[in-house]
Amino acid sequence: MNGEAARFAYDIVCPKSSRHWLHLHFT
């Protein structure tokens, strides 16, 4: 998945408290 699209999707579907670990897994 495109990193930019993924970031956009996470911003919508994931609370910011979860984004930190999602970032670690998907970067």
Rosetta constraint file for C-alpha pairs under 8 A:
AtomPair CA 1 CA 5 HARMONIC 7.12 0.50
AtomPair CA 1 CA 6 HARMONIC 6.40 0.50
AtomPair CA 2 CA 6 HARMONIC 6.03 0.50
AtomPair CA 3 CA 7 HARMONIC 6.04 0.50
AtomPair CA 3 CA 27 HARMONIC 7.81 0.50
AtomPair CA 4 CA 8 HARMONIC 6.28 0.50
AtomPair CA 5 CA 9 HARMONIC 6.16 0.50
AtomPair CA 6 CA 10 HARMONIC 6.07 0.50
AtomPair CA 7 CA 11 HARMONIC 6.09 0.50
AtomPair CA 8 CA 12 HARMONIC 6.63 0.50
AtomPair CA 9 CA 13 HARMONIC 6.11 0.50
AtomPair CA 9 CA 14 HARMONIC 7.99 0.50
AtomPair CA 10 CA 14 HARMONIC 5.06 0.50
AtomPair CA 10 CA 15 HARMONIC 7.97 0.50
AtomPair CA 10 CA 19 HARMONIC 6.80 0.50
AtomPair CA 11 CA 15 HARMONIC 7.23 0.50
AtomPair CA 11 CA 16 HARMONIC 7.37 0.50
AtomPair CA 11 CA 19 HARMONIC 7.70 0.50
AtomPair CA 14 CA 18 HARMONIC 6.14 0.50
AtomPair CA 14 CA 19 HARMONIC 6.29 0.50
AtomPair CA 15 CA 19 HARMONIC 6.48 0.50
AtomPair CA 16 CA 20 HARMONIC 7.07 0.50
AtomPair CA 18 CA 22 HARMONIC 6.43 0.50
AtomPair CA 19 CA 23 HARMONIC 5.86 0.50
AtomPair CA 20 CA 24 HARMONIC 6.53 0.50
AtomPair CA 21 CA 25 HARMONIC 6.31 0.50
AtomPair CA 22 CA 26 HARMONIC 5.97 0.50
AtomPair CA 23 CA 27 HARMONIC 5.62 0.50
